[in-house]
Amino acid sequence: MKKFLFIFLAGFLLASVSQAQKIGYIDSNFILSKMPAFNQVQQEMDKYAEAWQREIEQLQQQADKLKQDYKAEEVLLTEQMKQKRQAEITKKENELRDYQRKVFGYEGMMFKRRQELMRPIQDEVFEAVEKVSKSRGIQIMFDKSGDLVMIYTNPVHDYTEYVLEELGLASDRKNSTGKQPADAIVDDPENLPEVGEEPQEQQQPPAQKATKKKSNN
């Protein structure tokens, strides 16, 4: 019910705003997927993830060995020795969990490193969007890849190709629907992309071309 209300209010807002102000939207995920720097960040993050994962696996192996040794020697140990060995195992397991959280947890090393690498790219996208908005007289620019539910979008209001042109990435290929907003600039730590995941492109019918769309704005 809340989702339906949100969709209704969003649609009402768009309808009201469109009467008084010129609006548009972009597909930020598609824009990012076309930027070489973004793909380089993905590759670099893969390398960081692999290195950190190896360290985690080493800690796991150490914890497993402690448990295996304890199990093999348990019958020979005194109660005091058992408690000492169990404490060592617990300590190593806690060390493993702490390091996993430090690397891959909420605002962990993985998250912070990706933010650091993405910041210049995100700034570049935002600057391009701002320039396009000002040059085309757009008062409000939405992100089709964002959280806002856009039930229907008229291609005449799509300014994705203009932003790509501003970035020097113009192409004859029409943009496609995205999944992650360009304000991935503010990454959601619970929704980070899978390691090694490549952006997906969905092709739309060739009947609608960017050049035809531009003439209407």
Salt bridges, closest charged atoms under 4 A:
GLU44 OE2 - ARG113 NH2 3.36
ASP64 OD1 - LYS67 NZ 3.95
ASP69 OD2 - LYS65 NZ 2.91
GLU73 OE1 - ARG85 NH2 2.90
GLU93 OE2 - LYS67 NZ 3.22
GLU95 OE1 - LYS92 NZ 3.28
ASP98 OD1 - ARG101 NH2 2.42
GLU116 OE2 - ARG113 NH1 2.85
GLU127 OE2 - LYS131 NZ 3.38
GLU130 OE2 - LYS134 NZ 3.21
ASP158 OD2 - LYS213 NZ 3.95
GLU165 OE2 - LYS214 NZ 2.02
GLU166 OE2 - LYS131 NZ 3.96
ASP187 OD1 - ARG114 NH1 2.84
GLU201 OE2 - LYS34 NZ 3.00
GLU201 OE1 - ARG173 NH2 3.00
